[in-house]
Every structure is written in structure tokens, then in C-alpha cells.
Amino acid sequence: MGSEKIRRITSFLILGLLLVGTGIVTGCGSKTTETPTPGQNTPAALSGSLTIAGSTSVQPFSEVLAEEFMAKNKGVQINVQGGGSSVGIEAAVTGAAQIGASSRAVKAEETAKGLTATTIALDGIAVVVNPANTLTGLTTEQVMNIYLGNIKNWNEVGGPDAVITVVTREEGSGTRDAFSEIVLAKKDIIKTAIVQNSTGAVRTTVAGDKNAIGYVSLSSLNQEVKALDINGAAANEANVKAGTYKIQRPFIYVTKGAPSGLAQAFIDYVLSPEGQQLIVEEGAFSIK
């Protein structure tokens, strides 16, 4: 009887040890095979719509950046519109666009409306002539006097004997505002100037008139027109970043208040190494 009792106790002890051992093994296995809940520790998928409106100089960059961003975020739709820098800033103020695009510095009175400005790139403004024009460069003072109407013939600055056709951008254009501030000291452009409502239209006009002069975003240069040296400095990235080419401006995104949500996610992408590389590939200059 005593030996039977001892056997039962021994059996219970062995069973208990086996169960404890199994628990230990099972516990160890759970630590190595445990998988996170789907979505755990990963960002929530982005979705929704975003409107970017404003500068026609910034517009091509926004379109490329938006296309890549949407490819990475299938639930996002981005609508990119032009209209000029002042239009974009006002759209951000009123909420018509979540992001306004500007190709000039934001003015103090605009910032006072609750805007936050984020510089996304740098760009030069090229003074362009028809490729048939023999001139290779001008000074900022000569450019100013051409646009003020004080110089009317190319032969006054070493060019051919021909009346200068002055081409400019429309009121509200960021390119015009920057050009006016940097080159013209905000003085009035000659009233006979041909006014165009986009960078591309200025370039096309100059390309079609051998006596024309205009100004376009450096990123928009092509073989249709010739960029003049200004004060001896060529219109290129090295001179813009070095500050030796003086006619330059920032590309800016503005938001009402600090950017948030989808606007913040998009701006973060634009400022990322990938976004900045896309900007460089499209012809502007990285801020990084």
C-alpha cells in the first residue's frame, strides 16, 4: 500500500515536471515566432485629395513631384494648377488650395495673414534673347533701362541696329515680381512691352522675334532662346548658389498655418532626398 502511494506521488511529480517543461519550451517558442498585428508599427496609409495652385514656374515641378507621390500612395489624388504666385498665395489664404506655390519671396503682409512659407528649391531668372542676337551679355543696369524704355535700340548696348521688342510677364506673376524687385527696383515696365501670361509664352515670343528680349525661369531654358550673361556671370547653378548671378529667387510652398496632414506629408516628400533629386532632374536647384 505504501509503495503504491509512493508510485502515485512519483507519477504526479513527473507529470508536473513535464507540464512545466512544456510550458517553458512553448513560452520560448512564442518569443521567436510571434508576428506583429497587421499594420502594427507601420504608418497609416495616406488618402484624400490635395490641391496645389500658383506659380507657373513651380507648376512643372509640382506636377512631377505629385505624380511620384501618388504612385507611392495610391489613395491620394493631387490636383496641380497654375495661375501665378499671387493667385497661389491667395488660394492658400482662402483655403481654395491646401498649398500655394510661389516663385518669389512671400511678402510681410502675406505672412501676416497666417501663412507659413517653405522653400523647396532655388531658381535663377534668365534674361533671354533670340539666338540670332549677337550679344552675349548685359549689365543689370542695361537690362533695367531696356525695361524702363530708356534704351530702345540694340545698338545702344553693342547689338544690331534694331528696335528692341520688350516682353514681360503679367501682373501677379512671381517671376515678374522677382525680376521687378531685383532688376528694376520696382519701377514701372515700359507700357509698350508685350505681356505674356506664362513662362512658356515668353519663351515662344522671344524665339519668334529676333529683336526680342524677355526673362524666364532658368529651369525653363531651352535651345529656342539664348540666356545672356549678367554682369559677367553666366546664368547657371554654380553662379546662382555662389551668389554671383544676382537674378535669382526661391521656389516656395505656402500653407495657411503650419502644414499638416496630407499637405505636410507631401512637403516632407518634396524635401526628402528623393524629392530634391526630382527637382534637380527637372532643372531647378536643390536646397540641400
ZIQUI-V841269 format. One record per pair of residues at least 24 apart in sequence whose C-alpha atoms are under 10 Angstrom apart, sorted by the first residue. I is the first residue (numbers start at 1). J is the second residue. Records with the same first field share a line. If there is no record, write none. Layout:
BEGIN
I: J / J
END
This chain:
BEGIN
45: 73 / 74 / 75 / 76
46: 70 / 72 / 73 / 74 / 75 / 76 / 261 / 262 / 265
47: 73 / 74 / 75 / 76 / 77 / 261 / 262
48: 73 / 74 / 75 / 76 / 77 / 78 / 261 / 262
49: 75 / 76 / 77 / 78 / 79 / 98 / 262 / 263
50: 76 / 77 / 78 / 79 / 80 / 97 / 98 / 99 / 262 / 263 / 266
51: 77 / 78 / 79 / 80 / 81 / 91 / 92 / 95 / 96 / 97 / 98 / 99 / 100 / 263
52: 78 / 79 / 80 / 81 / 82 / 88 / 91 / 92 / 96 / 97 / 98 / 99 / 100 / 101 / 253 / 254 / 255 / 263
53: 79 / 80 / 81 / 82 / 83 / 84 / 85 / 86 / 87 / 88 / 89 / 90 / 91 / 92 / 96 / 97 / 98 / 99 / 100 / 101 / 102 / 253
54: 80 / 81 / 82 / 83 / 84 / 85 / 86 / 87 / 88 / 89 / 90 / 91 / 92 / 97 / 99 / 100 / 101 / 102 / 103 / 172 / 173 / 174 / 253 / 254
55: 81 / 82 / 83 / 84 / 85 / 86 / 87 / 88 / 89 / 100 / 101 / 102 / 103 / 104 / 172 / 173 / 174 / 175 / 198 / 199 / 251 / 252 / 253
56: 81 / 82 / 83 / 84 / 85 / 88 / 101 / 102 / 103 / 173 / 174 / 175 / 197 / 198 / 199 / 200 / 217
57: 82 / 84 / 85 / 101 / 102 / 103 / 123 / 173 / 174 / 175 / 198 / 199 / 200 / 216 / 217 / 218 / 219 / 220 / 251
58: 82 / 84 / 85 / 101 / 102 / 103 / 120 / 121 / 123 / 174 / 217 / 219 / 250 / 251 / 252 / 253 / 279 / 284
59: 83 / 84 / 101 / 102 / 103
60: 219 / 220 / 279 / 282
61: 121 / 219 / 251 / 270 / 275 / 278 / 279 / 280 / 281 / 282 / 283 / 284
62: 101 / 253 / 270 / 279
64: 275 / 278 / 279 / 282
65: 266 / 267 / 269 / 270 / 274 / 275 / 276 / 278 / 279 / 282
66: 266 / 269 / 270 / 275
68: 269 / 274 / 275 / 278
69: 265 / 266 / 269 / 270 / 275
70: 266
76: 262
78: 262 / 266
82: 198
83: 172 / 173 / 197 / 198
84: 169 / 170 / 171 / 172 / 173 / 174 / 175 / 176 / 197 / 198
85: 171 / 172 / 173 / 174 / 175 / 176 / 177 / 251 / 252 / 253
86: 110 / 171 / 172 / 173 / 174 / 177
87: 172 / 173 / 174
88: 172 / 174 / 253 / 254 / 255
89: 115 / 117 / 253 / 254 / 255 / 256
90: 115 / 254 / 256
91: 254 / 255 / 256
92: 116 / 253 / 254 / 255 / 256 / 257
93: 254 / 255 / 256 / 257
94: 256
95: 255 / 256
97: 254 / 255 / 256
98: 253 / 254 / 255 / 256 / 259 / 260 / 262 / 263 / 264
99: 252 / 253 / 254 / 255 / 256 / 259 / 263 / 264 / 266 / 267
100: 252 / 253 / 254 / 255 / 256
101: 174 / 251 / 252 / 253 / 254 / 255
102: 173 / 174 / 175 / 249 / 250 / 251 / 252 / 253 / 254
103: 173 / 174 / 175 / 176 / 177 / 178 / 217 / 248 / 249 / 250 / 251 / 252 / 253
104: 173 / 174 / 175 / 176 / 177 / 178 / 179 / 181 / 248 / 249 / 250 / 251 / 252
105: 174 / 177 / 178 / 249 / 250 / 251 / 252
106: 174 / 250 / 252 / 253 / 254
111: 254 / 256 / 257
113: 256 / 257
114: 254 / 255 / 256 / 257 / 258
115: 253 / 254 / 255 / 256 / 257 / 258 / 259
116: 252 / 253 / 254 / 255 / 256 / 257 / 258 / 259
117: 251 / 252 / 253 / 254 / 255 / 256 / 257 / 258 / 259
118: 250 / 251 / 252 / 253 / 254 / 255 / 258 / 259 / 267 / 271
119: 250 / 251 / 252 / 253 / 254 / 267 / 271 / 287
120: 250 / 251 / 252 / 253 / 267 / 268 / 270 / 271 / 275 / 276 / 279 / 284 / 285 / 286 / 287 / 288
121: 249 / 250 / 251 / 252 / 253 / 270 / 271 / 276 / 279 / 280 / 284 / 285 / 286 / 287 / 288
122: 218 / 219 / 237 / 240 / 241 / 248 / 249 / 250 / 251 / 252 / 279 / 280 / 283 / 284 / 285 / 286 / 287
123: 217 / 218 / 219 / 220 / 236 / 237 / 240 / 241 / 247 / 248 / 249 / 250 / 251 / 283 / 284 / 285 / 286
124: 175 / 216 / 217 / 218 / 219 / 220 / 235 / 236 / 237 / 239 / 240 / 241 / 245 / 246 / 247 / 248 / 249 / 250 / 284 / 285
125: 175 / 176 / 178 / 179 / 215 / 216 / 217 / 218 / 219 / 220 / 221 / 227 / 235 / 236 / 240 / 245 / 246 / 247 / 248 / 249
126: 179 / 214 / 215 / 216 / 217 / 218 / 219 / 220 / 221 / 226 / 227 / 228 / 229 / 230 / 234 / 235 / 236 / 245 / 247 / 248
127: 179 / 213 / 214 / 215 / 216 / 217 / 218 / 225 / 226 / 227 / 228 / 229 / 230 / 235 / 247
128: 167 / 202 / 203 / 206 / 207 / 212 / 213 / 214 / 215 / 216 / 218 / 221 / 224 / 225 / 226 / 227 / 228 / 229
129: 165 / 166 / 203 / 205 / 206 / 207 / 209 / 210 / 211 / 212 / 213 / 214 / 215 / 224 / 225 / 226 / 227 / 228
130: 203 / 204 / 205 / 206 / 207 / 208 / 209 / 210 / 211 / 212 / 213 / 214 / 223 / 224 / 225 / 226 / 227
131: 206 / 207 / 209 / 210 / 211 / 223 / 224 / 225 / 226 / 227
132: 207 / 209 / 210 / 211 / 225 / 226
133: 159 / 160 / 209 / 210 / 211 / 212 / 213 / 225 / 226
134: 158 / 159 / 160
135: 159 / 160 / 226 / 227 / 228 / 229
136: 226 / 227 / 228 / 229 / 230 / 232 / 234
137: 227 / 228 / 229 / 230 / 231 / 232 / 233 / 234
138: 228 / 229 / 230 / 231 / 232 / 233
139: 183 / 228 / 229 / 230 / 231 / 232 / 233
140: 182 / 183 / 184 / 229 / 230 / 231 / 246 / 247
141: 183 / 184 / 230 / 231
142: 183 / 230 / 231
143: 183 / 184 / 213 / 214 / 230
144: 179 / 180 / 182 / 183 / 184 / 185 / 187 / 189
145: 183 / 184 / 189 / 190
146: 184 / 189 / 190 / 213
147: 180 / 183 / 184 / 187 / 188 / 189 / 190 / 191 / 192 / 193 / 213 / 214
148: 184 / 187 / 188 / 189 / 190 / 191 / 193
149: 188 / 189 / 190 / 191 / 192 / 193
150: 190
153: 211
154: 211 / 212
159: 211
160: 211
161: 211
162: 210 / 211 / 212
163: 211 / 212
164: 193 / 209 / 210 / 211 / 212 / 213
165: 192 / 193 / 194 / 205 / 206 / 209 / 210 / 211 / 212 / 213 / 214
166: 190 / 191 / 192 / 193 / 194 / 195 / 206 / 211 / 212 / 213 / 214 / 215
167: 192 / 193 / 194 / 195 / 196 / 201 / 202 / 203 / 205 / 206 / 212 / 213 / 214 / 215
168: 193 / 194 / 195 / 196 / 197 / 198 / 199 / 201 / 202 / 213 / 214 / 215 / 216
169: 193 / 194 / 195 / 196 / 197 / 198 / 199 / 201 / 202 / 214 / 215 / 216
170: 194 / 195 / 196 / 197 / 198
171: 195 / 196 / 197
172: 197
173: 197 / 198 / 199
174: 249 / 250 / 251
175: 199 / 215 / 216 / 217 / 248 / 249
176: 215 / 216
178: 247 / 248 / 249 / 250
179: 215 / 216 / 247 / 248 / 249
181: 247
182: 246 / 247 / 248 / 249
183: 246 / 247
217: 248 / 249 / 283 / 284
218: 247 / 248 / 283 / 284 / 285
219: 279 / 280 / 281 / 282 / 283 / 284 / 285
220: 282 / 283 / 284
221: 283
236: 284 / 285
237: 283 / 284 / 285 / 286
238: 285
240: 285
241: 285 / 286 / 287
250: 284 / 285 / 287
251: 284 / 285 / 287
END
